[in-house]
Each structure stands twice: as C-alpha cells, then as structure tokens.
Amino acid sequence: MGEIPTMGSVPIQIKICGLTTPQQAQAVVACGVQAIGVIAVAGSPRWVSPATSQAIWTAVQGQNASVERVLVVADGADVHLDAYLGAQDSRQRPTTLQLHGQEQPERCRQLSQRWGLPIWKAHRIGSPEDLRIVQGRQDGAAARLFDAHVPQQLGGTGRQLPVTWFGGQRLSGPWWLAGGLGPDNVGATLRRLAAMGVCPHGVDASSGLESAPGRKDLRRCAAFVAAVRGAGG
C-alpha cells in the first residue's frame, strides 16, 4: 500500500469530519484515522446535539484514546459552547476546538484559555492572497485548516482549493488541507503539492466520503485512508 507521506519525519494526519453517531465514529476510527470531527453548527446537515456529541466522544475515547476529538463550531456564544463542552467526565468532551466562523484573534485566545483546549482555526480561502494574509494572524491557534471559500456556506461544500495557490507560499505551523477531498483525488493532490515542495500536516474530508449528508460511506472512508498512505509510495 506504500508508506504514509510525511512532512519531514511526521506522517500526514487524516481527519474525517461530520460524524453523526457513535457507531459511525467507531467504524471510521477503525479505518485508521488520527482525528474525527463533530459539527455543532445549527443548520448543518451534519449537526448533532450535545448529548450525541458526548456519546460519540465516549465511544471514540473507549476505542482509541489517541484519536483527536474535534468539535467544530462557528461564532458560537458561550452558552452554546457550554452545552457541548461542560461535561464533567473528560471522556465526554472533545480534545480540540475547531473554529469555522469569523472568530477574531482575541476570541480565539479567549476560548482556548476558557476551556483549556487547543484551537484549530479554519479559513475559507478565496485567493492565494488569503493564504498569505492568514499567516499574519496572532490568535494562538495550534493549527490552521484551509477550506475553499463558497459564499454563504461555512464548509462541507465539496469545493476543492486550487493546488497551484499553494506554490511559493511560506506556510508556518501545522495546517490541514480541506475542501472537496475524496479517495479519487487526495493522492494526486498530495503528490502535486509535494512536487511544489509543499506538505500539509493533515488532510480533512467530509462530504466526499458520504452516501448522503451526514451518512459516511465506510468503503470510501477506508479508500480515502489508503489513498493518503499510497501517495507516499
């Protein structure tokens, strides 16, 4: 199957986002991912309730405690976040908070300090210049996630970022590539980036691995993991 492609000596990580049931999450973890994501954004077809998110975290923690449990929010008020993050049992809480809205640097730092969680800041990229601009943010983010900009949509659009936009960029710190990735294109995408001397910390997929919104196709999930690993062969 080939080795996992690496950024230096660190294997590229794989995150599958938009999981909606504990059983689905456990099956995806069994495919060999390093992170799973749960959506707490009202209106998303992949939204889950606080109780369901806690059940998913517990199931994943019990199966593989090393898997990152990522809660995805967008401009959430404290009372909204309290419902998802306030469980006393650490097994019922995420390990990472992904901010997918218009959160300003001060808000990012505030949320990280309030909950004691690393922040992954998502950016909807509409041009190569957007990639350059976000590098100057001082928001304390532990990692950044680059997704395609689609007006009026926060993510899960299936739109892929043009690979050529990453050419010549000086991307500092860990970053994840998202947007329109699936088993049919992720290998070629990683190889094209590598040819430009660019390698993400990880790749993130959601809609490209579904039979319907919120319903992951496990065969496609397994094929996605295999394609990422095979890209290093």
Order of alpha helices (4+ residues) and beta strands (2+ residues): beta-beta-beta-alpha-beta-alpha-beta-alpha-beta-alpha-beta-alpha-beta-beta-alpha-beta-beta-beta-alpha
